Amino acid sequence: MPVPTETKTEKGFDEKLLDIYNGAATTLMIAVGHRTGLFDKMAEIGAASSEHLARAATLNERYVREWLNAMTVSGIVKYDADQKIYTLPPEHAQLLIRKSGKDNLAVFAQYVSVMADVEDEIVDCFHKGGGVPYSAYKRFHEVMAEDSGQSLVPVLLETVLPLVDGLDRKLEQGIDVMDIGCGRGHALMRMAKAFPKSRFVGYDLCDDTVAFASKEAKERGLNNLSFEVRDVSALGDLEKFDFITAFDAIHDQAQPQIVLNNICKALKSTGTFLMQDIDASSNVEKNLDHPLGPFLYAVSCMHCMTVSLSQNGEGLGTMWGRETAKTYLERAGFKSVEIQKLNHDIQNCIYVAKK
Ligand SMILES: C[S@@+](CC[C@H](N)C(=O)[O-])C[C@H]1O[C@@H](n2cnc3c(N)ncnc32)[C@H](O)[C@@H]1O
């Protein structure tokens, strides 16, 4: 894809642009490698020819070979041309296989394909306004659950809940907990299992995700947990809950201020609201060095902002940032708002808010 000379505006920008395109294309290939289990299989069997790997993974050899070549030229896989053998170095495998848990970055590559799936609809919105609804994203809830299932759920009890003083003891004794925008509900399931005397409820707008969560909770025998299809912008609960959580679920709301007002009203006077959201500034000029800046503004435009706009919402966007989040929380009635950062998470911060 040659860049015409007259479009070169600064030295090196042409190379930068090509790097961006190569990175984007490789990201799609990483998503494919994750979904087909090819990275896991490569780490398991070690150095292998395309035939060997395809057989071990029960996949089509021609596709596997082309994928391996894409992985080779992008520097992810090493290739021995004499023996026609491919190797995934252990230090690369560490960041690409399921066994690595929260270190597995391959999961995030899938967001690019999730977004690309609605490109036509987004282009249409650039012309006509409006937004793309949740229902248009075929794999969003699946990928989101996989993401939070590895980045949040395994560390929830160990590092996230301890951010609230004395919460563990209260959960052990038995309190009422609500999760807003619970998705497939794995965070709640982990809490419900660990604290059988407490009562948990998860609300989500999407009926398919609530059906998924309800079925799994039943299969796991979690009787202290229920899920409901509910629009939290019309919550109506008063001083009912001791602890409310929202994991990545406020910035894509249609009416985020109303939702936060409702959360504050639904919380008992001694209760706590824990909100995990994107760690960024509300001002783009302060996000120039953000390690995920381009990725997160793209996710915003192609998902979080547009799902809100599709409901005639505010379209706050993924990058609403710490400054705006704090203002919204205070406006909702929270008198104390602390922002905490967890070492393992470059993407999010945690707001601990009290009335
Ligand atoms: C980014 S996802 C996060 C899901 C989940 N908390 C997790 O971490 O896996 C946001 C969730 O909020 C839900 N949601 C959006 N607006 C909502 C509303 N008004 N009422 C209830 N749920 C809503 C969406 O359906 C989606 O499942």
The ligand as an SDF file (V2000), in Angstrom:
LIG
                    3D

 27 29  0  0  0  0  0  0  0  0999 V2000
  -19.5900   -2.4160   29.4610 C   0  0  0  0  0  0  0  0  0  0  0  0
  -20.8000   -3.5300   29.9740 S   0  0  0  0  0  0  0  0  0  0  0  0
  -20.2040   -4.1070   31.5470 C   0  0  0  0  0  0  0  0  0  0  0  0
  -20.7940   -5.4340   31.9610 C   0  0  0  0  0  0  0  0  0  0  0  0
  -20.2920   -5.9980   33.2750 C   0  0  0  0  0  0  0  0  0  0  0  0
  -20.4190   -5.0830   34.3670 N   0  0  0  0  0  0  0  0  0  0  0  0
  -18.8560   -6.4960   33.1600 C   0  0  0  0  0  0  0  0  0  0  0  0
  -17.9710   -5.8430   33.7290 O   0  0  0  0  0  0  0  0  0  0  0  0
  -18.6480   -7.5260   32.5040 O   0  0  0  0  0  0  0  0  0  0  0  0
  -22.1000   -2.4210   30.4610 C   0  0  0  0  0  0  0  0  0  0  0  0
  -23.3820   -3.1300   30.7900 C   0  0  0  0  0  0  0  0  0  0  0  0
  -24.3620   -2.1700   31.2260 O   0  0  0  0  0  0  0  0  0  0  0  0
  -25.6210   -2.5280   30.7140 C   0  0  0  0  0  0  0  0  0  0  0  0
  -26.4780   -1.3340   30.6950 N   0  0  0  0  0  0  0  0  0  0  0  0
  -26.3520   -0.2380   29.8990 C   0  0  0  0  0  0  0  0  0  0  0  0
  -27.3290    0.6540   30.1760 N   0  0  0  0  0  0  0  0  0  0  0  0
  -28.0980    0.1080   31.1530 C   0  0  0  0  0  0  0  0  0  0  0  0
  -29.2720    0.5430   31.8640 C   0  0  0  0  0  0  0  0  0  0  0  0
  -29.8410    1.7160   31.6180 N   0  0  0  0  0  0  0  0  0  0  0  0
  -29.8000   -0.2830   32.7990 N   0  0  0  0  0  0  0  0  0  0  0  0
  -29.2240   -1.4860   33.0580 C   0  0  0  0  0  0  0  0  0  0  0  0
  -28.1240   -1.9410   32.4260 N   0  0  0  0  0  0  0  0  0  0  0  0
  -27.5560   -1.1570   31.4850 C   0  0  0  0  0  0  0  0  0  0  0  0
  -25.2990   -3.1230   29.3460 C   0  0  0  0  0  0  0  0  0  0  0  0
  -26.3160   -3.9620   28.8550 O   0  0  0  0  0  0  0  0  0  0  0  0
  -23.9910   -3.8790   29.6170 C   0  0  0  0  0  0  0  0  0  0  0  0
  -24.2150   -5.2070   29.9670 O   0  0  0  0  0  0  0  0  0  0  0  0
  1  2  1  0
  2  3  1  0
  2 10  1  0
  3  4  1  0
  4  5  1  0
  5  6  1  0
  5  7  1  0
  7  8  2  0
  7  9  1  0
 10 11  1  0
 11 12  1  0
 11 26  1  0
 12 13  1  0
 13 14  1  0
 13 24  1  0
 14 15  1  0
 14 23  1  0
 15 16  2  0
 16 17  1  0
 17 18  1  0
 17 23  2  0
 18 19  1  0
 18 20  2  0
 20 21  1  0
 21 22  2  0
 22 23  1  0
 24 25  1  0
 24 26  1  0
 26 27  1  0
M  CHG  2   2   1   9  -1
M  END
$$$$
